[in-house]
Amino acid sequence: MLSTPLASAKSGEHVIEQEEVIAPPSQGFLRRHRGAIIIVVVILGLIFLLVRFVHHKQAAAGAKTGFARGRGAGGGQNMPVAVSVATVRSGDIEVRIPALGTITPLATVTVKTQISGILQQIAFKEGQLVHAGDFLAQVDPRPYQAILSQDEGNLRRDQALLVDAQLNLKRYEELITQDSVAQQQVDTQRALVDQYLGTVESDKAQINTAKLNLQYTHIVSPVTGRVGLRQVDQGNYVTPGDTNGIVVVTQLQPITALFAIPEDNVTKVMQRLHAGATLGAEAYDRTNSTKVADGKVLTVDNQIDTTTGTVKLRAEFDNKEGLLFPNQFVNIQLLVDELKNQVVMPNAAVHRGAPNGVVTTFVYLVNADSTVSVRPVTLGVVDGERVAVANGLTPGAVVVTEGGDRLRDGAPVTLPGPTPARVAPAGAHPHAANGSRRNRQHAGQPQPQAQ
């Protein structure tokens, strides 16, 4: 806003007021925040330079590797890919049914006293291995010894009365022939003899009971196994009604596992059992990587569980090393059959996708010129890290087991050695980790690996 000039005629002098200029608001804001704006511009410039520098470094690193981010070689160069390979061979494949099992002992016995009394002695240590008949505990036997002595005395008294009654009966029978006594007296004496005979038999039974109770004071192990934690201490009054008993003895050798298989496999299993075959069962730990024990199938349940569609089986294991523990969770591999002369390759060579526009299972087949070809295959039975090939490959073919995620049809490859690694022989550990999976090598330093 501009002020108008004013003339003053006072004292003959002309006074002209100066113009007052007011700046626009935007110019005042820039003047006040000029320093902050400069700092922001400098920071944005530094960020821009840093982003350009990082991008340049990444591009240089990608050019050095020679591989593209997706598949094949980088920078348009067709660089060979380092891979691990295996040779397809002919071998045997075991037909297995995986299942989840629970270790179940053949006998779990709660040792209880069969009489009442003071627990005088505990002869076992917790966790001790005992045999059937080994001494475990002692109940105070003195009351039962006194009862036995009393019953033996009653028997002697009644035996003496019986002998006397028998002698009198003999006399009466002689006198009746002489008509010296009445027939009634003879009959009464004969009944008295029978009464004493019954009393003697009852006394003998009482003695046997007393001897048995005296024997019960000496408590022994009913089975061979391992004793658990002590349930009662020495000096306590124990009775047959005690719920927990004295100790629990569990049989560990042999031991069994209960597991269930789908009902679709029942027919095959029953056919093998009816043919007299012994079906093997292998127990693996929770990770399904370490075999714990070898066993055999004992029996199959008599009905299918309709709620789960499975049938239960029981397998027996020697458990000589004691690695199986009651109620332990295990993975079971049921060996149903063995297929002979199958085309076998590592399971690691199998890929699933649509390389030719059709979803299928395929492998990368190594050609003589060190290139690979996509070969669709039809798979058969899987046996751990090995799989049978029903169609698509023949023995002697070389397939890629590691590095296939960077390959395409016709891509060149670098083999790990002068000869490809071989497939694990038939009968090898089916769940042992594949060597190529366990020992992954740098792409620039391939090493031979056993399959």
C-alpha positions in Angstrom: 0.0 0.0 0.0 1.5 3.4 -1.1 0.9 6.7 0.8 0.1 9.9 -1.3 2.4 12.8 -1.2 1.2 15.7 1.0 2.3 19.4 0.5 2.6 21.7 3.5 2.6 25.5 3.0 3.7 26.2 6.5 6.5 28.7 6.8 6.7 28.8 3.0 8.4 25.4 3.0 7.3 22.5 1.0 7.5 19.2 2.9 7.1 15.9 0.9 6.5 12.7 3.0 8.5 9.7 1.9 6.7 6.7 0.3 6.3 3.6 2.6 6.6 0.3 0.7 5.1 -2.9 2.3 6.6 -6.2 1.0 4.3 -9.1 -0.1 3.8 -12.0 2.6 5.5 -14.6 0.4 8.7 -12.7 0.2 8.8 -12.3 4.0 8.4 -16.0 4.5 11.3 -16.8 2.2 13.4 -14.2 3.9 12.8 -15.6 7.4 13.2 -19.4 6.5 15.9 -19.2 3.9 18.4 -21.2 6.0 16.0 -24.1 6.6 15.2 -24.3 3.0 18.8 -24.5 2.0 19.4 -27.4 4.6 16.5 -29.4 3.2 17.7 -29.0 -0.4 21.2 -30.1 0.6 19.8 -33.2 2.4 17.7 -34.2 -0.6 20.7 -33.9 -2.8 22.8 -36.1 -0.6 20.0 -38.8 -0.5 19.8 -38.7 -4.3 23.6 -39.2 -4.6 23.5 -42.0 -2.1 20.8 -43.9 -4.0 22.7 -43.5 -7.3 25.8 -44.8 -5.6 24.1 -47.9 -4.2 22.4 -48.6 -7.5 25.7 -48.4 -9.3 27.3 -50.9 -6.9 24.5 -53.4 -7.3 24.7 -53.2 -11.0 28.5 -53.8 -10.9 28.1 -56.8 -8.6 25.5 -58.3 -10.9 27.8 -57.9 -13.8 30.6 -59.8 -12.0 28.4 -62.8 -11.1 27.4 -63.4 -14.7 24.0 -64.7 -13.7 20.6 -63.1 -14.2 18.3 -62.6 -11.3 15.8 -65.1 -12.6 17.0 -68.0 -14.7 19.9 -68.4 -17.0 23.0 -66.2 -17.4 23.0 -62.5 -16.6 23.8 -59.6 -18.8 22.7 -61.6 -21.8 25.6 -63.9 -21.4 25.0 -67.7 -21.6 27.2 -68.7 -18.6 27.3 -72.4 -17.5 25.5 -73.2 -14.3 27.3 -75.4 -11.7 25.0 -78.4 -10.8 25.1 -81.7 -9.0 24.1 -84.8 -10.9 23.2 -88.4 -10.3 23.0 -91.5 -12.6 19.7 -93.3 -13.0 20.1 -96.9 -12.3 18.2 -100.2 -11.9 17.5 -101.3 -8.3 14.9 -102.5 -5.8 12.3 -100.3 -4.2 10.7 -101.1 -0.9 7.0 -100.3 -0.6 6.5 -98.5 2.7 3.4 -97.2 4.6 4.2 -94.3 6.9 2.3 -94.1 10.2 2.3 -92.4 13.5 2.8 -94.7 16.5 2.9 -94.8 20.3 5.2 -97.1 22.2 3.1 -99.4 24.4 4.6 -101.9 26.8 3.3 -105.5 26.8 2.8 -105.4 30.6 2.4 -102.5 33.0 1.8 -103.8 36.6 0.9 -101.7 39.7 2.4 -103.7 42.5 0.0 -103.7 45.5 0.0 -105.5 48.8 -2.6 -108.2 49.1 -2.7 -107.9 52.9 -2.7 -105.1 55.5 0.2 -104.3 57.7 3.2 -102.1 58.3 5.6 -101.8 55.4 8.9 -103.0 57.0 11.3 -102.9 54.1 11.6 -101.6 50.5 14.2 -103.6 48.6 14.3 -101.8 45.3 15.7 -98.6 43.9 13.7 -96.3 41.8 14.4 -97.0 38.1 16.0 -100.4 38.8 15.7 -103.2 36.3 14.1 -106.3 38.0 13.2 -109.8 36.9 10.0 -111.7 37.7 10.2 -113.0 41.2 12.7 -110.5 42.5 12.1 -109.2 46.1 10.6 -105.7 46.2 9.1 -105.1 49.7 8.3 -106.7 53.0 5.2 -106.3 55.1 5.3 -107.1 58.9 4.8 -110.9 58.9 4.4 -111.5 62.7 0.6 -111.2 62.9 0.2 -113.7 60.1 2.8 -116.0 61.6 0.7 -116.0 64.9 -2.5 -116.8 63.0 -0.7 -119.7 61.3 0.4 -121.1 64.6 -3.1 -120.9 66.0 -4.6 -122.7 63.0 -2.0 -125.5 63.2 -2.9 -125.9 66.9 -6.7 -126.1 66.1 -5.9 -128.8 63.5 -4.0 -130.9 66.0 -6.9 -130.7 68.5 -9.5 -131.6 66.0 -7.4 -134.4 64.6 -7.2 -135.9 68.1 -11.0 -135.6 68.6 -11.5 -137.3 65.2 -9.3 -140.2 66.2 -11.2 -140.6 69.5 -14.5 -140.5 67.7 -13.4 -143.1 65.2 -12.2 -145.5 68.0 -15.6 -145.1 69.7 -17.4 -145.8 66.5 -15.4 -149.0 66.0 -16.3 -150.2 69.5 -20.0 -149.4 69.0 -20.1 -151.3 65.7 -18.7 -154.3 67.5 -21.2 -154.0 70.4 -24.1 -153.6 68.0 -23.4 -157.1 66.7 -23.8 -158.4 70.3 -26.9 -156.3 70.7 -25.2 -154.5 73.6 -25.9 -150.9 72.4 -28.8 -149.3 70.6 -28.6 -148.6 66.9 -29.2 -144.9 67.6 -26.0 -144.6 69.6 -24.0 -146.1 66.7 -25.6 -143.7 64.2 -24.9 -140.7 66.5 -21.2 -141.7 66.8 -20.9 -142.1 63.1 -22.3 -138.6 62.6 -19.8 -137.3 65.2 -16.9 -138.8 63.2 -18.1 -137.1 60.0 -18.4 -133.8 61.9 -14.8 -134.1 63.1 -13.7 -135.0 59.6 -15.2 -131.7 58.3 -13.6 -129.8 61.1 -10.2 -131.2 60.3 -10.6 -130.3 56.6 -11.6 -126.7 57.6 -8.6 -126.5 59.8 -6.3 -127.5 57.0 -7.9 -124.8 54.7 -7.3 -122.2 57.4 -3.7 -123.2 57.6 -3.3 -122.9 53.8 -4.9 -119.4 54.0 -2.5 -118.4 56.8 0.5 -119.7 54.9 -0.6 -117.8 51.8 -1.1 -114.5 53.8 2.3 -115.1 55.3 3.7 -115.5 51.8 2.0 -112.2 50.7 4.1 -110.3 53.3 7.0 -111.0 51.0 6.2 -108.9 47.9 8.0 -109.8 44.6 7.9 -108.5 41.1 5.3 -110.1 38.9 7.1 -109.3 35.6 10.5 -108.4 34.3 10.9 -104.7 33.7 11.8 -101.4 35.2 10.4 -100.1 38.4 9.1 -96.6 38.6 9.0 -94.1 41.4 8.2 -95.3 44.9 4.6 -94.6 45.8 4.8 -95.3 49.5 7.6 -95.0 52.1 8.8 -97.6 54.5 7.0 -97.6 57.8 3.5 -96.8 56.4 0.5 -98.9 57.0 -0.5 -100.4 53.6 -3.8 -102.1 52.6 -5.1 -103.8 49.4 -7.3 -100.8 48.9 -4.4 -98.4 48.3 -5.0 -96.9 44.8 -1.4 -96.1 43.9 0.1 -99.3 45.3 3.7 -99.6 46.2 5.4 -99.2 42.8 4.7 -99.6 39.1 6.7 -102.2 37.1 6.8 -101.7 33.3 8.1 -104.4 30.8 10.5 -102.8 28.4 12.0 -105.8 26.5 10.3 -106.6 24.3 8.1 -103.6 23.8 5.5 -102.8 21.2 4.2 -99.9 19.2 0.5 -99.2 18.3 0.0 -97.4 15.0 -2.8 -96.9 12.5 -2.8 -97.2 8.7 -5.4 -96.1 6.1 -8.1 -98.6 5.3 -7.1 -98.5 1.7 -3.9 -100.3 2.6 -5.6 -103.0 4.7 -6.1 -105.4 1.7 -2.5 -105.4 0.7 -1.3 -105.9 4.3 -3.7 -108.8 4.9 -2.7 -110.5 1.7 0.9 -110.4 2.7 0.1 -111.7 6.2 -2.1 -114.5 4.9 0.7 -115.5 2.6 2.9 -116.1 5.6 5.1 -113.0 5.1 6.6 -111.3 8.1 6.1 -107.5 7.7 8.9 -105.4 9.0 8.4 -102.2 10.9 11.0 -99.5 11.5 10.7 -96.9 14.3 12.1 -93.4 13.7 12.3 -90.5 16.1 10.0 -87.5 16.2 12.0 -85.8 13.4 11.7 -88.9 11.2 15.4 -88.7 10.5 17.0 -91.2 12.9 16.0 -94.9 13.0 15.6 -96.0 16.6 14.7 -99.7 16.3 13.7 -102.5 13.9 10.8 -104.8 14.6 8.0 -106.8 13.0 4.2 -106.7 12.9 2.5 -108.9 15.5 -1.1 -108.5 14.8 -3.8 -106.4 13.1 -6.9 -105.2 14.8 -10.2 -106.9 14.0 -12.1 -103.8 12.9 -11.7 -100.5 11.1 -12.3 -97.3 13.0 -15.1 -95.6 11.1 -14.4 -92.2 12.6 -10.8 -92.1 11.2 -11.0 -94.7 8.4 -7.9 -96.5 9.8 -7.1 -99.8 11.3 -4.6 -100.4 14.2 -1.6 -102.6 14.1 0.8 -103.7 16.8 4.5 -104.1 16.0 7.1 -105.7 18.4 10.6 -104.4 19.0 13.4 -106.1 20.9 14.5 -102.8 22.5 17.7 -104.3 23.7 19.3 -100.9 23.8 16.4 -99.4 25.7 15.9 -96.6 23.3 12.1 -97.0 23.1 10.2 -95.7 26.1 6.6 -96.3 27.1 4.2 -93.7 25.7 6.9 -92.3 23.4 5.8 -90.9 20.1 7.5 -92.5 17.0 7.2 -92.5 13.3 6.6 -96.0 11.9 7.7 -97.2 8.4 5.7 -100.4 7.6 7.6 -102.5 5.0 4.8 -104.0 2.9 6.6 -105.3 -0.2 9.8 -105.0 -2.3 9.7 -104.2 -6.0 12.5 -105.7 -8.0 14.4 -104.2 -10.9 13.0 -100.7 -10.9 14.4 -97.6 -12.6 15.6 -95.6 -9.6 16.7 -92.0 -9.2 17.1 -89.5 -6.3 13.9 -87.8 -5.3 15.9 -84.5 -5.4 16.0 -84.6 -9.2 12.2 -84.3 -9.5 10.6 -80.9 -10.5 7.0 -80.0 -10.8 5.8 -77.4 -13.2 4.7 -76.6 -16.7 7.9 -76.2 -18.8 6.1 -77.0 -22.0 2.8 -75.4 -21.1 1.5 -78.6 -19.4 1.7 -79.2 -15.7 3.8 -82.3 -15.1 6.7 -83.8 -13.2 10.0 -83.5 -15.0 13.8 -83.8 -14.6 16.7 -82.0 -16.2 18.5 -84.6 -18.3 22.2 -83.9 -18.9 23.2 -84.3 -22.5 26.5 -85.3 -23.9 27.4 -81.7 -24.8 27.0 -80.6 -21.2 23.6 -79.0 -21.8 20.3 -80.0 -20.2 17.0 -81.0 -21.6 13.6 -81.0 -19.9 12.4 -84.6 -19.7 8.8 -85.3 -18.4 8.7 -88.4 -16.2 6.0 -90.6 -14.6 6.9 -91.4 -11.0 6.2 -94.7 -9.2 6.8 -95.6 -5.6 8.8 -93.3 -3.3 11.3 -94.9 -1.0 12.8 -92.3 1.3 15.2 -90.2 -0.8 14.8 -92.5 -3.8 11.9 -92.7 -6.2 11.0 -95.3 -8.9 10.5 -94.0 -12.5 7.6 -95.7 -14.3 8.2 -93.9 -17.6 10.5 -91.3 -19.2 14.0 -92.5 -18.2 16.2 -95.5 -18.6 19.2 -96.7 -16.5 22.4 -94.8 -17.2 20.8 -91.4 -17.8 22.3 -88.5 -15.9 19.9 -86.1 -14.2 20.4 -82.9 -12.2 19.9 -83.1 -8.5 21.1 -79.6 -7.4 21.0 -76.3 -9.2 17.9 -77.0 -11.2 16.2 -73.8 -10.1 18.6 -71.8 -12.3 18.2 -74.0 -15.4 16.1 -73.9 -18.5 15.8 -76.2 -21.5 19.1 -76.2 -23.4 21.1 -74.3 -20.7 24.8 -75.3 -20.4 26.0 -76.8 -17.1 29.2 -77.5 -15.3 29.4 -81.0 -13.9 30.9 -81.6 -10.5 33.5 -84.1 -11.6 34.6 -86.4 -14.4 31.9 -88.9 -13.5 28.5 -88.2 -12.1 27.6 -89.4 -8.6 25.6 -92.5 -8.3 22.2 -93.2 -6.8 22.2 -94.7 -3.3 22.2 -98.5 -3.6 19.1 -100.6 -2.9 18.7 -101.2 0.8 20.4 -98.0 1.8 19.0 -96.0 4.7 15.8 -94.6 3.1 15.6 -91.6 5.4 19.3 -90.6 5.5 19.7 -87.0 4.3 20.8 -86.8 0.7 24.4 -85.8 0.4 23.7 -83.1 -2.2 21.2 -81.6 0.2 23.3 -81.9 3.2 26.5 -80.5 1.7 25.6 -77.6 -0.6 28.6 -76.2 -2.4 29.2 -72.7 -3.8 28.1 -72.5 -7.4 31.7 -71.5 -8.4 33.3 -74.5 -6.5 31.2 -77.6 -7.3 32.3 -80.8 -5.5 31.3 -84.4 -6.3 28.5 -85.6 -4.1 27.3 -89.1 -3.4 23.6 -89.6 -4.0 
